Amino acid sequence: MGKVYNIFVAFFCSIGSFLFGQVGIIASVITFNTFKSFVNNPGNYDSLSGAVVSTFTGGCFFGSAIAGWTNDRFGRKRSIQLGAIVSLWGCAMQAGANNFACMLVGRIISGFAVGILSMTVPLYNTEIAPPKIRGFIVGLAQQMIGIGFIVANWVGYGCQFLGTHAQWRLPLGLQLVPAFFLLVGIQFLPFSPRWLLEKGRDDEARQAFYSLHGISTPEDEAAAERAFLTMQESIKAEVVVRSRRLSDLWATRAMMRRTLVAVGVQVFGQFSGINVINYFGPTMYKSLGLNPSQSLLVQGIYGAVGPITNFFFITLIVDTVGRKKPLLFGAGSFVVTYSILTAIVASYPPEVSANHSAQRAGIAMIFMTSIFFSVSFGPVSWALASEVFPTRTRAIGTSVATCANWAFNVLFSQVSTLAMNSIGWKYYLLFILLNTVDFVVIALFFPETKGKTLEEMAEIFGDDVDAHAVLEKARVHEADEKVSTEDVERA
């Protein structure tokens, strides 16, 4: 029963990742003629449509930055609720915008919300997950991102047949529904036991841990108590030496390696180019010779491929093969798919060639990129970025890694349309180069973390905290202070 409850909790809070679909819906919205008339600047539309995307991802950057503080101060659960509230505000502004400036403000606010959720949901899932299924539990966040894109793509495809401004207001307004369910439902889920231990709420932490662990026999209770005491001792030792400084992330060689791995895996996920396809898929399909309606249809089909693949990967594979091998497979695969895509678009330019076989092959490479992303960086990046840090720096470390993700997301979302219009197929050469570098870095420097408890990560990175020694030193110091106080009082 504990595993079922654990999965339910992780799945429900991953509705926050479903709101990532707000990113996907804009790929359809910016192609609608009614939205173009709303923007009312045809001569500069490419730049403005890029701004619609990049302002959202810019908001995500700042949201994930502030989430490091809110997660330490108020906890994972309250941070998710904060993200849901801000999302309701931003979505309402977008759907009801009466001018383009209002739309951009709504996009920034919604992005701020998704930034909070994109950092907090994987963090929460990491801390409640048993080590043996942590890849699956954290991978549920990516699963919900994929489902969000499916819904966004098909809503966008359906709304193209509306003739009024409801064509773009309706899909933007529908984002209010998951945000509301998340806001209400998260109240009934437990706090992270590790955060409760940090705050000295040990009895609540034990109760939450037991409910997530599942207790049906005396043996289960004994095993849960042993695991809890180990976690409790480790976290109490970390609290004693905790400084809460950002500089802790590079204070030692081991912490520097943790930070570089977490930031690296998030940035490398952006180097896959997956979000360029997600945001500007219809534009890319147009470069392959499809008309706007065909592009939206293909984008809708494309959106379903990744989540299906991701589900089988997190269910059957990730906790067996680990983290490093899928990342190597993904980076190597992207080099191949982008090489083929580049050769196709360069050899058969759609404006001068009507080679339908080449067009279908190009679309197949884009689909294969989604599949390879879903068995590599998609689920693995969220798990690895949060699990490598010790409890004392996990919130701020995950925040920094997620900020790096969104920073490169902003960069690609802003320049991709301009690059595809200016240099065409040559833009894809960038992703061949980046993923070649990714492969080498992962092979040389990334560790394997599968099956380890969060407290055992210290052994992998070589900065093991001797919990017994730290706590004993703290007890001795406390006893000495008590004796000194008694001597002063007697004197």
GUKOL-332297 format. One record per residue (C-alpha): residue number from 1; residue in one letter; x, y, z. Coordinates in steps of 0.001 Angstrom, whole numbers. Each point is the difference from the previous one (the first is absolute). Layout:
# GUKOL-332297
- seq,type,px,py,pz
- NUM,A,X,Y,Z
...
# end
This chain:
# GUKOL-332297
- seq,type,px,py,pz
- 1,M,0,0,0
- 2,G,2909,2350,734
- 3,K,1344,-181,-3555
- 4,V,-3456,640,-1476
- 5,Y,-485,3031,2253
- 6,N,3504,1219,-801
- 7,I,-690,-187,-3730
- 8,F,-3377,1716,423
- 9,V,1542,2887,1939
- 10,A,2744,458,-2597
- 11,F,-2431,-244,-2899
- 12,F,-2415,2528,1453
- 13,C,2585,2639,836
- 14,S,1397,-505,-3521
- 15,I,-3099,1834,-1221
- 16,G,2357,2921,558
- 17,S,2092,-1372,-2845
- 18,F,-3168,-361,-2100
- 19,L,-169,3799,101
- 20,F,3196,-78,-2064
- 21,G,-2516,-480,-2816
- 22,Q,-369,3769,124
- 23,V,3290,4,-1883
- 24,G,-1329,-2454,-2588
- 25,I,-3279,1778,-677
- 26,I,1782,3103,-1201
- 27,A,1454,-1963,-2953
- 28,S,-3541,-160,-1399
- 29,V,-1187,3407,1196
- 30,I,2716,1973,-1811
- 31,T,-1066,-1569,-3326
- 32,F,-3641,1170,278
- 33,N,-1037,2912,-2212
- 34,T,-2243,1382,2757
- 35,F,2986,183,2352
- 36,K,2056,1703,-2714
- 37,S,-2744,2589,-354
- 38,F,-30,427,3800
- 39,V,3749,706,-39
- 40,N,-638,2377,-2928
- 41,N,3601,377,-1117
- 42,P,488,-2167,-3087
- 43,G,3344,1528,-939
- 44,N,1586,-1069,3287
- 45,Y,-2080,-3077,804
- 46,D,2868,-2511,87
- 47,S,1783,1995,2687
- 48,L,-3185,578,2000
- 49,S,-1042,-3667,-152
- 50,G,3455,-873,1289
- 51,A,-579,2483,2825
- 52,V,-3270,-1754,906
- 53,V,1965,-3211,508
- 54,S,3124,1474,1582
- 55,T,-1842,2199,2518
- 56,F,-1654,-3151,1327
- 57,T,3297,-1853,291
- 58,G,1590,3102,1507
- 59,G,-2681,-76,2690
- 60,C,827,-3680,517
- 61,F,3625,936,696
- 62,F,-919,2431,2779
- 63,G,-2657,-2342,1398
- 64,S,2463,-2862,343
- 65,A,2497,2405,1596
- 66,I,-2381,1164,2734
- 67,A,-1211,-3572,541
- 68,G,3318,-912,1616
- 69,W,-838,2385,2844
- 70,T,-3703,-874,261
- 71,N,783,-3728,154
- 72,D,2399,491,2892
- 73,R,-2242,2464,1840
- 74,F,-3496,-1362,-589
- 75,G,597,-3519,-1293
- 76,R,-656,-1892,-3219
- 77,K,-3760,-269,494
- 78,R,-601,3722,602
- 79,S,2267,909,-2922
- 80,I,-2133,-2145,-2312
- 81,Q,-3107,1785,1287
- 82,L,1677,3360,-624
- 83,G,769,-1063,-3563
- 84,A,-3634,-987,-556
- 85,I,-1291,3356,1289
- 86,V,2367,2013,-2185
- 87,S,-906,-2217,-2973
- 88,L,-3707,809,421
- 89,W,852,3696,-65
- 90,G,2192,-212,-3089
- 91,C,-2341,-2245,-1987
- 92,A,-2944,2299,686
- 93,M,2010,3000,-1249
- 94,Q,940,-1808,-3224
- 95,A,-3507,-1204,-792
- 96,G,-1551,3376,725
- 97,A,2734,2225,-1455
- 98,N,-1340,3118,-1710
- 99,N,3357,1041,-1448
- 100,F,3370,-1505,-811
- 101,A,1726,1494,3058
- 102,C,-2520,-1702,2285
- 103,M,671,-3272,-1816
- 104,L,3739,311,617
- 105,V,-521,750,3703
- 106,G,-2263,-3031,283
- 107,R,2634,-2130,-1705
- 108,I,2682,1189,2440
- 109,I,-2221,-732,3028
- 110,S,-951,-3438,-1320
- 111,G,3640,-689,-702
- 112,F,864,990,3562
- 113,A,-2520,-2582,1229
- 114,V,1311,-2764,-2231
- 115,G,3543,859,1096
- 116,I,-986,-625,3625
- 117,L,-1743,-3255,-901
- 118,S,2687,-1262,-2386
- 119,M,2547,201,2809
- 120,T,-2203,-1082,2922
- 121,V,-1904,-2989,-1415
- 122,P,3125,-2066,-859
- 123,L,1527,1027,3339
- 124,Y,-3077,-1151,1931
- 125,N,-237,-3242,-1967
- 126,T,3702,-675,558
- 127,E,-352,361,3759
- 128,I,-3061,-2232,373
- 129,A,1172,-2765,-2371
- 130,P,1449,-3364,1105
- 131,P,3505,-423,-1522
- 132,K,-977,-3021,-2109
- 133,I,-2723,1880,-1918
- 134,R,1249,3585,255
- 135,G,634,209,-3747
- 136,F,-3610,-985,-655
- 137,I,-1434,2322,2658
- 138,V,1950,3055,-1173
- 139,G,-580,-994,-3634
- 140,L,-3722,526,563
- 141,A,701,3734,-190
- 142,Q,1278,-420,-3554
- 143,Q,-2980,-2239,-746
- 144,M,-2404,2753,993
- 145,I,1979,2549,-2017
- 146,G,-494,-2252,-3008
- 147,I,-3720,-412,668
- 148,G,-248,3769,343
- 149,F,1544,395,-3441
- 150,I,-2387,-2590,-1460
- 151,V,-3016,1881,1336
- 152,A,1473,3335,-1106
- 153,N,732,-1200,-3527
- 154,W,-3429,-1538,-589
- 155,V,-1843,2906,1592
- 156,G,1989,2248,-2306
- 157,Y,-858,-2167,-2999
- 158,G,-3713,82,842
- 159,C,-89,3715,701
- 160,Q,1363,867,-3449
- 161,F,-3539,-578,-1325
- 162,L,-1460,2764,2180
- 163,G,-358,3260,-1850
- 164,T,106,2492,2869
- 165,H,2502,992,2650
- 166,A,-1236,-2995,1973
- 167,Q,2416,-1854,-2293
- 168,W,2862,1028,2312
- 169,R,-1811,1128,3166
- 170,L,-1592,-3420,596
- 171,P,3230,-2072,52
- 172,L,1687,2572,2227
- 173,G,-2994,65,2360
- 174,L,-181,-3792,345
- 175,Q,3276,136,1924
- 176,L,-1987,1215,3013
- 177,V,-1489,-3470,545
- 178,P,3128,-1996,983
- 179,A,1305,2932,2048
- 180,F,-3198,32,2062
- 181,F,59,-3767,595
- 182,L,3637,175,1079
- 183,L,-659,2867,2408
- 184,V,-2827,-1850,1747
- 185,G,1306,-3563,-155
- 186,I,3570,578,1213
- 187,Q,-1410,1020,3378
- 188,F,-860,-3650,708
- 189,L,3477,-1361,-837
- 190,P,2808,-394,2575
- 191,F,2927,2324,561
- 192,S,3431,-1282,-974
- 193,P,1327,-2023,2985
- 194,R,3494,1334,-633
- 195,W,-1151,3613,141
- 196,L,-1913,-718,3223
- 197,L,3158,-1448,1545
- 198,E,1931,3113,-1009
- 199,K,-2580,2085,1842
- 200,G,134,-2144,3142
- 201,R,-3501,-1427,-513
- 202,D,1178,-3563,550
- 203,D,-3314,-1568,1026
- 204,E,-1745,1367,-3098
- 205,A,2944,-1172,-2113
- 206,R,-254,-3542,1388
- 207,Q,-3744,-104,-672
- 208,A,427,1278,-3566
- 209,F,2870,-2428,-648
- 210,Y,-2021,-2958,1297
- 211,S,-2990,915,-2175
- 212,L,2232,183,-3090
- 213,H,1946,-3129,922
- 214,G,-3068,-2173,620
- 215,I,-319,-2018,3192
- 216,S,-1879,-3308,-104
- 217,T,2148,-2355,2124
- 218,P,2346,320,3009
- 219,E,2886,-630,-2389
- 220,D,-1103,2947,-2141
- 221,E,-175,2218,3076
- 222,A,3469,-1050,1138
- 223,A,1463,633,-3464
- 224,A,-1731,3393,-229
- 225,E,1279,995,3440
- 226,R,3577,-940,-885
- 227,A,-191,2004,-3239
- 228,F,-1545,2943,1820
- 229,L,2647,35,2737
- 230,T,2785,-89,-2588
- 231,M,-1589,2894,-1872
- 232,Q,-643,1889,3239
- 233,E,3588,-334,1190
- 234,S,1432,1103,-3332
- 235,I,-2292,3033,-317
- 236,K,546,1096,3607
- 237,A,3745,-108,-631
- 238,E,-407,2100,-3146
- 239,V,-2146,2541,1866
- 240,V,2799,476,2539
- 241,V,2491,1031,-2703
- 242,R,-2453,1725,-2338
- 243,S,762,3587,-1019
- 244,R,-2701,678,-2628
- 245,R,2462,1863,-2231
- 246,L,-73,-233,-3778
- 247,S,3762,-401,134
- 248,D,-513,-3405,1658
- 249,L,-683,-1336,-3482
- 250,W,3672,392,-912
- 251,A,1604,82,3472
- 252,T,1709,-3377,-440
- 253,R,1144,-2035,-2955
- 254,A,-2761,-2555,612
- 255,M,-2703,2685,190
- 256,M,1345,1621,-3144
- 257,R,-304,-3330,-1806
- 258,R,-3572,-446,1260
- 259,T,-918,3469,-1234
- 260,L,1629,-442,-3396
- 261,V,-1743,-3350,-514
- 262,A,-3417,1427,958
- 263,V,403,3149,-2100
- 264,G,1571,-1953,-2837
- 265,V,-2779,-2546,-350
- 266,Q,-2614,2773,-89
- 267,V,1889,2065,-2571
- 268,F,771,-3059,-2121
- 269,G,-3737,-703,-107
- 270,Q,-419,3367,-1712
- 271,F,2865,-803,-2371
- 272,S,-2114,-2896,-1263
- 273,G,-2064,2651,-1816
- 274,I,-3222,-1625,1182
- 275,N,-1590,3278,1059
- 276,V,843,1612,-3327
- 277,I,-2225,-2691,-1534
- 278,N,-2638,374,2730
- 279,Y,-231,3769,-397
- 280,F,547,372,-3719
- 281,G,-985,-3418,-1359
- 282,P,-2491,1423,-2513
- 283,T,2703,2384,-1254
- 284,M,2433,-2887,-419
- 285,Y,-2604,-2075,-1843
- 286,K,-635,2960,-2288
- 287,S,3714,-75,-845
- 288,L,-575,-3606,-1061
- 289,G,-2797,1032,-2380
- 290,L,-3205,-507,2049
- 291,N,-2847,2524,21
- 292,P,-1164,1533,3353
- 293,S,-2899,-2436,546
- 294,Q,2187,-3024,-767
- 295,S,2673,1379,2332
- 296,L,-2431,255,2914
- 297,L,-1252,-3537,-654
- 298,V,3525,-1428,-93
- 299,Q,874,1975,3151
- 300,G,-2986,-1582,1752
- 301,I,1115,-3507,-983
- 302,Y,3582,834,920
- 303,G,-1093,1071,3484
- 304,A,-1362,-3481,765
- 305,V,3173,-1872,-913
- 306,G,2168,1271,2853
- 307,P,-2359,-710,2926
- 308,I,-717,-3542,-1207
- 309,T,3708,-730,-261
- 310,N,707,1733,3321
- 311,F,-2609,-2119,1800
- 312,F,1579,-3277,-1052
- 313,F,3478,1316,785
- 314,I,-730,1164,3565
- 315,T,-2112,-3095,705
- 316,L,2319,-2705,-1324
- 317,I,3496,1355,-581
- 318,V,1276,3061,1882
- 319,D,383,-1614,3427
- 320,T,1692,-3020,-1591
- 321,V,2556,1589,-2333
- 322,G,560,3102,2107
- 323,R,682,3582,-1050
- 324,K,3296,182,-1885
- 325,K,-632,-2518,-2794
- 326,P,-3294,1610,-1127
- 327,L,1672,3425,-63
- 328,L,2828,-1313,-2176
- 329,F,-2512,-1697,-2289
- 330,G,-2025,3200,-300
- 331,A,2933,2282,-824
- 332,G,1356,-2430,-2596
- 333,S,-3431,-444,-1565
- 334,F,-541,3755,-338
- 335,V,3251,315,-1940
- 336,V,-1323,-2562,-2476
- 337,T,-3549,1389,-352
- 338,Y,1119,3614,-433
- 339,S,2655,-1058,-2509
- 340,I,-2631,-1731,-2138
- 341,L,-2497,2868,407
- 342,T,2649,2528,-1014
- 343,A,945,-2016,-3077
- 344,I,-3648,-315,-1065
- 345,V,-880,3685,320
- 346,A,3288,1068,-1617
- 347,S,-300,-2428,-2918
- 348,Y,-3719,432,-657
- 349,P,-996,3607,821
- 350,P,-3815,65,240
- 351,E,-252,3206,-2027
- 352,V,1635,-1658,-3038
- 353,S,-561,-3720,604
- 354,A,-3229,-2008,157
- 355,N,1675,-3224,1108
- 356,H,-2671,-1441,2301
- 357,S,2204,-2900,1056
- 358,A,2579,2458,1290
- 359,Q,-2714,1936,1835
- 360,R,-1275,-3157,1686
- 361,A,3547,-989,963
- 362,G,548,3437,1567
- 363,I,-3202,-306,2005
- 364,A,1083,-3492,1084
- 365,M,3264,1430,1362
- 366,I,-1925,2567,2030
- 367,F,-2181,-2805,1398
- 368,M,3060,-2097,788
- 369,T,1499,2952,1882
- 370,S,-3080,32,2235
- 371,I,266,-3749,597
- 372,F,3695,163,858
- 373,F,-586,2976,2310
- 374,S,-2704,-1968,1827
- 375,V,2398,-2856,776
- 376,S,2845,2240,1105
- 377,F,72,3646,1036
- 378,G,-3775,362,360
- 379,P,-502,-2034,3195
- 380,V,3638,-426,1080
- 381,S,909,3698,181
- 382,W,-2670,744,2631
- 383,A,1003,-2983,2126
- 384,L,3752,539,-148
- 385,A,-97,3762,579
- 386,S,-1817,-334,3325
- 387,E,1359,-3282,1364
- 388,V,3716,872,-90
- 389,F,-200,2689,2702
- 390,P,30,-543,3773
- 391,T,-3065,1149,1916
- 392,R,1688,3194,1209
- 393,T,482,1286,-3575
- 394,R,-2605,-1979,-1934
- 395,A,-2514,2838,-368
- 396,I,2491,2685,-993
- 397,G,1975,-2430,-2183
- 398,T,-3092,-1187,-1868
- 399,S,-1028,3637,-384
- 400,V,3334,939,-1601
- 401,A,-123,-3003,-2349
- 402,T,-3571,810,-1051
- 403,C,924,3649,-533
- 404,A,2742,-1139,-2366
- 405,N,-2578,-2067,-1883
- 406,W,-2308,2971,-415
- 407,A,2826,2398,-885
- 408,F,904,-2077,-3039
- 409,N,-3690,-535,-672
- 410,V,-402,3790,-239
- 411,L,2986,215,-2324
- 412,F,-1268,-2643,-2431
- 413,S,-3608,1211,79
- 414,Q,1073,3548,-856
- 415,V,2460,-743,-2793
- 416,S,-1423,-3144,-1636
- 417,T,-2580,1646,-2249
- 418,L,2471,2640,-1091
- 419,A,2707,-2612,-583
- 420,M,-2252,-2310,-2023
- 421,N,-1143,2918,-2146
- 422,S,3523,1381,-450
- 423,I,2299,-2997,-409
- 424,G,-2470,-2890,-459
- 425,W,1494,-3472,178
- 426,K,3346,1296,1280
- 427,Y,-1648,652,3369
- 428,Y,-247,-3778,569
- 429,L,3790,-294,-202
- 430,L,138,1658,3410
- 431,F,-1841,-2931,1601
- 432,I,2327,-2535,-1625
- 433,L,2964,1756,1597
- 434,L,-1632,501,3402
- 435,N,-1079,-3613,358
- 436,T,3443,-1241,-997
- 437,V,1420,2029,2892
- 438,D,-2754,-1329,2303
- 439,F,924,-3597,-772
- 440,V,3660,524,883
- 441,V,-717,1887,3242
- 442,I,-2561,-2563,1220
- 443,A,2323,-2907,-786
- 444,L,2917,1538,1901
- 445,F,-1554,1775,2975
- 446,F,-3546,-1198,811
- 447,P,-454,-2607,2785
- 448,E,-2601,-2770,261
- 449,T,-2520,578,2819
- 450,K,-2660,-2666,-468
- 451,G,-1188,-1915,3075
- 452,K,1736,2283,2510
- 453,T,-1833,1735,2810
- 454,L,316,3768,22
- 455,E,2202,-278,3071
- 456,E,2329,-2443,-1802
- 457,M,765,2504,-2781
- 458,A,2806,1342,2177
- 459,E,1912,-3245,-573
- 460,I,-217,451,-3783
- 461,F,1274,3571,81
- 462,G,2570,-555,2736
- 463,D,-1247,2491,2594
- 464,D,-1489,-2415,2504
- 465,V,-1178,1721,3161
- 466,D,723,-2090,3090
- 467,A,-3385,451,1628
- 468,H,1059,-1657,3249
- 469,A,3055,2250,353
- 470,V,-1862,3199,-862
- 471,L,-2880,-724,2380
- 472,E,2345,-1093,2789
- 473,K,1986,3200,-413
- 474,A,-3226,2008,146
- 475,R,-1096,-1833,3173
- 476,V,3377,609,1666
- 477,H,-154,3690,-936
- 478,E,-3543,255,1353
- 479,A,1032,-1745,3251
- 480,D,2986,2321,423
- 481,E,-2224,3044,-463
- 482,K,-2439,-1385,2560
- 483,V,2803,-556,2544
- 484,S,1342,3523,-604
- 485,T,-3450,1472,537
- 486,E,-469,-1927,3255
- 487,D,3425,1180,1239
- 488,V,-909,3620,-715
- 489,E,-3334,-394,1769
- 490,R,1668,-1520,3087
- 491,A,2575,2762,57
# end
